[in-house]
Amino acid sequence: MALDSKVPKGPLKDKWTDYKNHIDLVNPANKRNIDVIVVGTGLAGGSASATLAELGYNVKAFAYQDSPRRAHSIAAQGGINAAKNYQGDGDSFYRLFYDTVKGGDYRSREANVYRLAQVSANIIDQCVAQGVPFARDYGGLLDNRSFGGVLVSRTFYAKGQTGQQLLLGAYSAMNRQIARGKIEMFNRHEMLDVVKVGGKARGIIARNLVTGEIERHSAHAVVIASGGYGNVYFLSTNAMGSNATAAWKIHKKGAYFANPCYTQIHPTCIPRSGDYQSKLTLMSESLRNDGRIWVPKSMDDVMAIREGRKKPTDLSEDERDYYLERRYPAFGNLVPRDVASRAAKERCDAGYGVNATGEAVYLDFKSAISRYGKEQAKLQHITNPSEAKVYELGQAIVEAKYGNLFQMYEKIVDENPYKTPMMIYPATHYTMGGVWVDYNLMTTVDGLYCIGEANFSDHGANRLGASALMQGLADGYFVLPYTIGDYLSNDIRTGKISTETPEFTAAENEVKERIDFFINNKGEHSVDYYHKKLGKIMWEKCGMARNEQGLKEAMAEIKALREDFWKNVTVPGDANEMNPELEKAGRVADFLELGELFAKDALNRNESCGGHFREESVELDGLQKGEAKRNDEEYAYVSAWEYKGEPADAVLHKEELEFNDIELKQRSYK
C-alpha cells in the first residue's frame, strides 16, 4: 500500500490557506445529523471535542480518567510556543517552522509543521479569550521565555502550570458544550477496539471501567487523541495510566504506525531513587532558562559528594564543569533536549554522576539568583546590598517564575533547591512516533483520525520544548475541525450508524474473549512483573544509545517475554467490576507488541538522529558541526510483524523548499 500524504501543491506559506479555500464544507443544519467520537480528552482531544461541538456536530468524548481535567496534559509545565514575536527578537512563522524542522533532525513533514507555525498565534488568542492566566510583563503584554533549541523567546507560560491552565481552558469550553447537549461525556471508559464498516471507521468498543460493562458506540468518524506510548519503558514521566491501547488497536485494524523508535528523552527529570519506583517526575525544561548544568571536574570531588564528605556548594567555579556551556557556547544550557540528554548520560557514563546511583548532574540557580538580586537592588535603589539581601531579592524573582517546581522538588528530594543545586537526569518523556496520518490528520483507514502526540507528523526525531502543547491545541482547535468536515461532507445523507451489525458484534466478541482470558488464566506472575521486565529491556537496549546487537537481543527477549506473559500472567478479581489489574493487563499486552516493533524500527535505522543515537554510526551534531544528517524516510507498518516500508510522499520535493540548508533525498526501503 502506497502512502498518500495529500499535501496540497504550491509554496509552503500558501498550502494551508489554499487548502481551506477549496475544501468541501458541511452546513450547520447538516452538522446536527453527524456524530463524531473523540477518544482522549487531553489538550488535543478536549480542544477537538469542544470545537467540533461548537460547530454543531454531535460529539461523544471518552476519557479513562474520572474527569478530562485529569488528562496527562495537566503535567506539562514550562509553556507553549507561538510565533507572535512579542519580544521583537526576530521571531516569525518561518523561524518557528525552521526551528521545529531542524530540532527534529529534518525528519518531520514540512507542510504540517509550517501549518503548525501559522496557526500557533491563534492558539494564544483563543486561550487568552478562555481566561488562561498567562504571565504578563510590566507593560501588560503576555510574557515570553526561551526554551531549548531556539535563539528567540517564544514560549508563553503560566508559572510552572501551563499544561494545567490550558487544559482547564479546553475543559471549560467542553463543559459549555456538555451543558448544551452537544458533547456526551463518557468518563471512566476505555476504548478497546475500533469498528470498521465497509472499510470506514464507524465506531468503537469501550469498557466502562467502573461496572465492567462492554459498550458499543457508533459515529460517522472516529478521532484518536490518546497521547503517547512512553510507558513502554515502565519508568517514564508519563502518568501511570498513560497507555498505547487506542493507537495500537487501530494499528492492528489497518492504521499504519510510523517511526515507533523516535522517543524523546527529557533532560531535566528527578533521578530515580531505587528499583521499586513506579514513575519518574519531570522538572520543567524552562528551568534550563536560568539554571546552569554542571558536574565536578575532579573525580575526587565526585566521590566526596557521593560519600557525603562534600556538598556541591563547597566547590568553587573553577572546580565545576559547565559542560553544555563548554561544548555548545552559542546555545549553552539551552541546547535541544536530545543534545542535553546525551551529554548528561555521557558525563555520568564517564563516572561523573553525583548521586548514589551515579545517574545525576546538577542544575544550579546560584548565578540566576545573584543576577536577579543585583538587578532588583538597583531597581529598588539599594546601595551596597549585602549578599544576604541580594540572595533574598533574587530568590523572590526565581520563586515567582518557578516556585511550584521548586516546591515539588523539595517535597520529593527533601532538599532546598534555592540553596543546594537540583539533581537531574534524563528520562523517557514523549514519543514523536505514532500513528501515520496524512495532511488531513486522517490515518490509512477512512474516517479514522489521529491528533496530538498520538500521531507522528510534526516533531520528526526530536521535539522542541513547549511544542507538544502547541501541536495538541493546533490540531484540536484549528486543523481537525477544517479537515474532518471535508470528509464528513460525504456523510450528510448517511443517517445514524447502527451498532446492531455483524462488524460491531465481531469486535465486541473479540474484546470479551480477551478479557475472559485474562480473568481465567491462573498464572504465576503479576502484570507489573512483565511490565518492569519490558521496561528494563527497553531502557537498556532501546534507550538513548542503541546498537545492532542490543536491538536484536531486545527483539528476541521481548518476544520470549510476550510468550511467557500469555502463559503465566495472573489477573485477580472479576471482569464485571472496577478492576485496575485487568485494565493494566490489556495495556501491557499491547506494550509487549509495540516494544518489539519499536526495536525492529530502531534496528532498521542505521543512523543517529534526534533522541536516537546509533552507536555503530558516526553522529553529526548539528549544533557542534554546523550541519545535520538529513534524510526523509518514513517507516510505516501494516502489522507488528510485517515490515512494508515505502517512503511517504509527504515530503516536499527539493524545488518546493524555501531554504537552502535542507536537502532531502527520497530513499526506499523494501
N, C-alpha and C positions, 0 to 999 in steps of 0.2 A: 504494500500500500504506500503510494507516494504521499508525502505531506504537502498540503497546500496552505500556506500561511495567510493567503487572501490579503496581503499587504497592498494597499492602493498604489497606483503608479504616481509618478511625479516627485518633485523635490520634497525632502523631509519636512520642511516647515509648512508645506501645504497639504500633506496627506490627510491629516485628521479633519481639517476644515472642509476639504473637498469631499471627503467620505461622508461627513454629516449632511452635506448639501444634497447628496444623491441617494441616501438610503430610503427604504420604504418605512412608513410610519403606521402606527395603529391609532385610530382616532379615539377620543375619550369615551365615546359610547361603547365602542367595541372592547376597550380595555376592561370594562366591567365584567366581561364574559370570559376572561382569560385568567388562568391560575398559574402561579409560579411558586415552586418550592425552593427555599433557601436553607441549606444545611450549614449551620455555623452562624453565630451572631456576635462575632468579634467586630473589629473595625470594618473589615471588608463585608462580611455578611450583614452586620447591623445597618451599615450605611446603604447597602443594596436593598435590603428589605424596606427600609424607611422610604427610599427614593422611589422604588417600584410601586409601593402602595400609594405614595403621594401622587404618582402619575395616574393611578386608577386601577392598576392590576390587583387581583386578589392574591395575597401572599400568605403562604404557610411557612413559618420560620421555626427551625428546630435547633435546640441547644441541649447538650448533655448536662450542662450546669443547671443549678436551680434558678438562675436568672442570667440574662445576657450581660448584666453588669459584672459577672464573674468570669467572662471570657479572658483568655490569656493575654489579650491586647492590653489589659489593665497593667501588665508588668512592664510595659515599655516606659522608660523613664526620661531619657535625655532630650527628646524633641522630635520635630517633624520638619523635613526640608521643604523649601518652596523658593522659587526664583522671583521674589518681589523686590530685591535689591534695596531694602530699607537702609542698609549701611552705606550705600553709594560706593561700594568697593569693587565694582566691575562685574557683578553677577548678571546673569541673563538666562533665558531659556536654553540657549545654545550651550552655555558653560555648565549648567546643571546636567544637561544631556551628555556633554562631553565627559564630565567628571564621573557620571554614573557608568557610562560605557567603559571608560578607562579603568575605573575601580573594579569592574567585573572582568578585567583582563580581556576586553573586546569579545566577549562571548555571549552578550545579551543581544536581543533583537532590536536593532537600532530604531525601527519605526515605532515600536511600542514605547521605547524609552523617550523618544522625542515627544510623543504624545503625553507621556507622564510629566515631562518638564512643562509642557504647555498648560496643562490643567492644574499644576501644583499651586499656582497663585489663587485659583478659585477655591481650593480646599481651605485655605486660611480664612478667606472671606466668609465661607459657609460656616466654619466653626466659630468664628467671632460672632456671627449672627445668632448662633445657637447659645452663646454665652460662655464658651470655653475661655477660662481666665488666663490667657497667655500673658507672660511677663511683658511689662512695658518699660520704656526708657523714661528719662526725666521729662522729655517733651511730650510724652503721651503716646508716641508711636510704639508699635509692637517691637519688642527687643529681639535681637538675634545673638546666637553664639556660634562659634565654629565647631566643626566636628572633623574626625579623621579623614584624610584623603582629599581634602579640598583646600583651596587658598583663599576662600571668602567666608563670610559669616552669613549663612542662610538658614540656620536651624532655629525655628520658633519653638518655644518651650513654656511649660507651666511648672516652674520649680523643677523638682525631680519626679513629677507625677503626670507627665504629658499624656502617656497612654491612658491613664485612668480618666483624665479630664476629657480627652477626645472621645473615649468610649461612652462617658456619661452624656456627651452631646449627641452621639448617634442613638443612644438608648432613649433619650428624651424625644428624639424625632420618631423613634419606633413606637413609643408609648402613645404619642398623638394618633398614630395610625391604628394601634391596637384599640384605643378608645372608639375610633370611628368604625371599627369592624373590618378594616381593610387588611390588617395583619392578624392571622390566627396564630397565636404563640404556643409552641409545644416545648415547654421546659422539661428537663429530665427525660429527654428522648434521645436515643442514639440510632442513627441510620446504619443499617446492617446490610443493605443491598440496594442497587438501583434496578428499576424495572424498565425494560425496553419493549416497546410495542411497534412492530413494523420498522424496526431499526432506529426508532426515535426514543429518547428518554421521556417516559410518561409517568414516572412516579418513583416512590421508594418504599422499602420495607423498613419499619422502625420498631424499636423495642422501648416500651415505657419502662424506664429504669426503676420506678417505684413499685409498680404492680407486676412487672414481668410480661405484660400483655404484648403480643406481636400485632402490629397495626399496618394497614395498607393506606397509602396516601397517593393520590394521583394529581397530575398537573400537566400543563402544556409544555413546560420546560423545567429543568432542574438545575440549580446553581449550587456548586460545592464551594464553600468558603470555610473549610475546616482547619486551616493552618498547616504547619509543617510537621515533619517527622523526626525532629531532633531526639525524641525519646527512644529511638532505635539504639542509642548509646546508653540507655538506662539513666546514667547520671548526665543531666543537662540542665540548662537554665529554664527549660520549659516547665509549665505546671505538670504535676504528676499525671493528671488526666489527659494531657495533650496526646493525641494519637494519630495514626495514619489510616484508620479503618475506612472512612468515607472515600478518601482518594484511592486507596488500594482496591476497594470493591469496584469502583468504576473502571479502574485499570483492568481488572480481571473480566470486565464486561466489554472491553474493546477500546477504552480510552488510553492512548499512548502515554507512557511515562518518560520524561526527558531529564537527562543529566542527574540521575539519582545520587551520584557520588559528590555533587557540589554541596558541601556542608560548610557553614561558617563557624569558625572557632572564634569566640569573643575573647578579647584580650584582658578584660577587666572584670573578672569574677572572683568571688571569695574562694580561696583554695579549699580543697576537700580536707576534711579533718580525720577521716577514717574509713574503714571498709563497710560500715553499716549505714552510711549516709544515703538518703533516699532521693535527694535532688541537690542542685547547686544554686547559689544565689548570685544574680547578676548585679554588679555595680555599674551604673550608667557610664557609657563611654564619654559623656560630657565631662566627666571628672578629669579626663586627659587634657581638657582645655586649660586647667590650672595646675594639675598635678604633674610632677616630674617623675619619670620612671628610672629606677636605678638598682644596681646590686653592688656589693662591696668589690673593690678592685683586688683585694688580697684574700686568698683562701684562708689565711689565718683569721681574718675578721669574720669570714663566713662561718667558720667553725665556732668562733667565740660567741657569735649571735645565736647560733643553733643551740649551743650548750648553756646559754643564759649568762655567760661571763661578760657580754657586752650588749648594749642596746643600740639600735640603729642611730639614735640621736647622738651617740658617742663618736660617730665617725665624722670627720671633717669633710669639707667639699672635695679636697684632693684625694680622699680615700674612697670616694664614690665613683662608680662608673655609670654615667648617664648614657647608656649605650645607644638609645634611639637618637639622642641629640648628636652623639659622636658619629653614628653611621649615616644618618639622613638629616644633615643640617638644615635643608630647606623646609622640611616638614617637622622635624624634631619629634616631639611626643604625639603629634597628630598625624602620623603615618596611617595608611589604611589598616583595617583590622587584621587582615591576613599577615601583613608585614610585622605588625606589633606582636601578634600571637607567635609567629615562628621565631621572632627574635627572643621573646621571653623563654620559649622552650629551648632554644639553642643555649642561652645562658645557664638555664637550670640543668640541661643535659651535660654541660661542661663543668657542673659541680658548684655553681654559684647561687643555687636556690637558698632562700633564707629561712625557711620554716623546717619543722622536724621531718617532713616528708621530702624536703629538697625541691618542692614544687611551688615556689612563690618568689615574686620580686616585689620591690617596694614601689608604692605610688605616694609621693611626698608633696604636701601642700605648704611646707615651710616657706618657700620662696614666694608663693602667691599671697600668703597671709602677710608677710613682710611688705610686699609690694603694695597691696591694697591698704595696709595700715598706714604707710607713709603718705600715700595719696590722700587718705581721709584726714590725716593730721594737717596736711596743707589746706585742705578744703575747710577744715574747722579752725584754721589759724592757731594751731597748737605749736608753739615754738619749742624746739629741742625736746620732743616727746621721749619718754623713757621706752626701753624695749618692751616693757610690760604693756604700756599704753598702745604702742604700735601693734603689738600682738592682739590686744583687746579689740582695737578698731578693725584690724584685718580679719580677725575671726568672725566678726559680725557680718562682714561682706560675704565671706565664704559661706557662712551659715545661711544667709538669705538666698544664695544661689543653690546650695546643695544640702541644706540642713537635714532633710528627711533621709537622705542617703547616708550621711554621717551617723545619724541616729540608728539606722538599720544596721550599719556595720558594727557599731559599738555593742548593740544588743546581741549580735551573733558571735563576735570575736572577743568581746569583753576588753577592748582596748579603745582609748580615746584617739580617734584619727586626727584630731586637731593637734595633738601633742606627739603622737607616735605614728610614723608613716603607715598607711594601709598596706596590707599584703594582698596581692592579686596574682591570678594565674589564668591562662586561657581555659575555656570550657566550651563545649558544644552549645550552640545558641540558636542558629537559624539555618534553614535549608533553602538554598537557591534553586535546587532541582525541584521537580514536581510534575504535575500533570501537564502534558503538552497542550497548548492552546494556540489557536490562530489569532489574527489581528482582532477578531470579534470577541475574543476570550472564550470561544467555543472549543471543546475537545474534539477528538476524532469521532465522537458519537453525536449525531444530530440532536439538537435540543438540550445538550448537556454542557453546561458552562462551568468554568473553574476560575476563581478570582482570589486575589491576595496571595499570601505565602503558599497556598496550595498549588499554584501554577508556577511555571518555570521561566516566564518570559523576560522579566525586567532587570534581573540582577547579575546575570552571567555567572562567573565563577566565584564572585565575592560581592557582598552587599555593602555599600557605604552606610555608615551610621546615620540614623534618622530617616533612612529611605523606606523602611518597612511600613511605617505609618503612612507615608506618602503614597505608596503603591496601594495599600489596602483601601484608603479613602478615595483615591483616584478611581480605582476600579468600581467601587460601590456607588459613589455619588455621581461620577461624571462620564464613565466609559460604558459599563454594562447597560445602564438604562437606555443608551442610544442603540448599542449593537444588538441587544436582545429583541428590541422592537422590530428590527429588520427581519429577524427570523419569525417572530410571532405574528407578523402581518399575514402570513400564510395560514394562520390558525383561527381566523376570525369566524369561520363557518364550521369549525370542527365540533364545537359543543363540548359538554362536560366529558371528561375522560373517566370511563368506568373502571372500577377496581375489581369487578367481577369478570375477569378474563383469564384464560389459561396462563398468560405471562405472569400475572400477579400471583396466581396460585402456585406456579412452579417456583418463583422467587421466595415466597413465604415458606414453602415446604423445605427448601434448601437451607434457609435460616434456622428453621426449627430443628432440622436434623443435626446441624452443627451444635446448637445449644444442648440438645439431648445427649450428644456425645460427651460434651464437657461435664455435664451433670452425672452421667452414668459411668464415666471412665474412672475407676478407682486406682489411680496410680500412686507413685511413691513421693513425688515432688510437687511443691507449690508452684504457682505461676511465676512468682518473683524469683524462684530458683533459676528458672530458664531465662528470665529477662536479664538478671545480673550476669549470667554467663554470656549471653549475647552481647551485652554492653561491653564486657571486658574484651571480647574478640574484636568488636568494632573499634574501640578506643586504641587498642594496641596495634592493630593491623590495618585499620581503615580510618585512622585519625588524621592528624596534621601531616605526618610523614608516612608514605606508603612505598612498598616495593613489590616487584613481581612475585617473589617467593611468598611474602607475607600475605598478599592478596589471594594467591592460590590456596594457601593454607586456610585463610579465613573462609573461603567458599566451601572447602571440604568440612571444616569444623562447624560451620553454620548448618550445612546440610545434615550432618550427623546429629547436631543438637535438635534440629527440627524433627527429625525422625524419632528421636527419643521423647520429645515433647508430646507427640501424638500417641505414644505408647504409655508414657509414665506420668503425665500431668494429672493432678487431682484438683477438683474444684468443690469445695464444701457448699452446703446449702441447697436451695431449690431454684428451679427456673422461674417459678411464678411468685417471685418476691424481689425485694431490693437485695441485690447480690453483687457487691463490688468485685468479688473474686471472679465471678462469671464475666463481668464486663472486661476485666483485665485479661482473662484467658483469650477472648476473641481478639483483643488488640495485640497481645504478644504473638499470637499465631500469625497475624498479618506482618508484624515487625520481623519475624523469622524469615518470611518470604522476601520482604523488602530488603532485609540485610544482605541476603545472598545476591540479589540484583544489584544492590549498591556496590558490593565487592566486584561483581562482574563488570560493571561500568567502569570502576576505577582501574581494573586490570586492562581494559581496552584502551585506556587513555595513558599512553606512554609519554606523559608531558607533566610539567609543573605549571599550575595556574591558580590564581586566587588562593583560597584556603587549602588547596590540594597540592602538596609537594611530593613529587615522584623522585625517589632517591636515586634511581638509575639515570635520570635525565639531568641536564645542566640547566639550572634555573637562571632566567634573566629577570632580575629585579627591576621593574620599571622606574622606581624611584632612585635606584642606585646607578643603573646603566643608561638611563635616558630613553629606554625603549622597552617594549614588552613582546614576548612571544605572541603571535597572533594566528588564529585560525577560526573557522566558523562552524566546526562540526557540531551538530546536534544529534544526540543519540535518542532513538525512540524505540520502544519495546511494545510488542503486542501482548506478550505474556512474560511472566517472570523467568521463563525457561527458554524462550526463543528470541534470539537477537536478530533484529532486522536491519536497523541502522542505515536508512537512507537520509542524506542531508536535506533538511527542510529548506524550501526556497524562501524562507522568511528573511534571509539575509540579503541586504541590499547589494546590487551589483556595484562594481567599482565606480562606474561613471556617475552613480547617484549619490556617492558620498560627498559631503560638503567640506571635508577637511582632509588634509594630505597624509597625516601620520597614522591612519588606519588603513592597512592594506589587507584585504581579505581574499583568500583563495578557497574556491569550492573544492572540497575533498569528499570522496565517497568511501564508506566502509561497508563491505558486503561479506 
